[in-house]
């Protein structure tokens, strides 16, 4: 896989400029960016991110899992994903993303959606 470079997410300063990451660290940044952004938050790209997960009643966990997986696949297409969720008290959703690049597993990402 050729080296790809980009700005780290979340933004960090390094040596007087923005931190630049490459390869799997950049892909990890992209995944975090998708998980931490709700649709309509980015003015120039309102379709980017996850749908708002505000529930009056909690849908089947498989519906939430598939929504997250399909959005990740849309915005980070070069990665394969497996998403597992655990709905906690108060409607907090613990998301665990297992991902691989070229069939090489990467460290899991865990994130809380509230």
N, C-alpha and C positions, 0 to 999 in steps of 0.2 A: 504494500500500500504506500503510495507516495506521501510525503510529508505535507500536511495541510496546517495552516496557521491561522489564528484569529484572536480576537480579544476575549479574555476570560470573562465568565459570568459566574457570580456577580462581579461587577467592575472592581478592580483592585489597582492601586498605584504601585509601580515598581520602577526604580531608577529614574524617577522624574516623569514617567509616562504611564500609560495603561499597560497592565500585564498582558503579555501575549502567550498563548498556550498552543500546543500542536497535537495532532493525531488524536489519540483516545481522550486526552484531557480536554480537547476542544469539543469532541462529541459529548463528553460528560457535561460540559458547560451548556451545550445545546439542550440536553435533556432537562437539566435544572431550569433553564430558561422557559421551556414549555410547561413544566410542572408548576412554576411559580407565577405564571401569567394567566390571567383570565381573559377570555374573548372580550373585545371592546376596550381593553386597557391601552393598547398601542394605537395611537391615533392614525399613524401611517399604515398600519396593518391590523385592522380591527378583527379580522378572522383568526389571527394567531392566538394560540393558547388553548387552555381547557375551557369547556363550558362551565358556567357558574354551578357549583355543587351545593346549592341551598335546597334543603329538603323540607317539605311539610310532612312527607312520609318517605321513608328510605326505600328506594327501588331495590330490586334484586341486586346483590353484590356483583353478579356477572354483568349486569348492564353498566355499572360504574367502571368495572375492570375493562370492558370492551371499549367504552368511550375513551378512557385514558390511553389504552394501547393503540387505538386507531389514530388519535391525535399525535402521539409520539411517532408512529410510523409515517404519518403525513409530513411532519416537519423534520424528522431525522431518518430519512429513508434508507441510509446505508447501514443501519443497525437492526439486528433482530431483537425483539423484546418479549419478555414474559412479565405480566403484571399480576400481583397478588395484593388484595386489600383486606384490611381488618377494620370493621366499623366499631368504634369505641363509644362509650357513653357520651352523650351530649352531641352526637352526630359527627365527631371528629373521625376522619378516614385516614388510617395509616396505610400509605402506599409503598409497596416494595417493588422496585423495578430491577429485574435481572436482565442483563443485556450482553450482547456479544457482537464483535466485529470480525467479519470473515471467520465465523464459527469459533472464535477465541473468546471465552467468557471473560467479562470484566467485573470489577468489584460492584456489588449490588448498590443501588441507590434507595434510600428510605426517605420519605417525605410525608409530613402531616398536612392534610387538607382540612380546613375547618370552615 
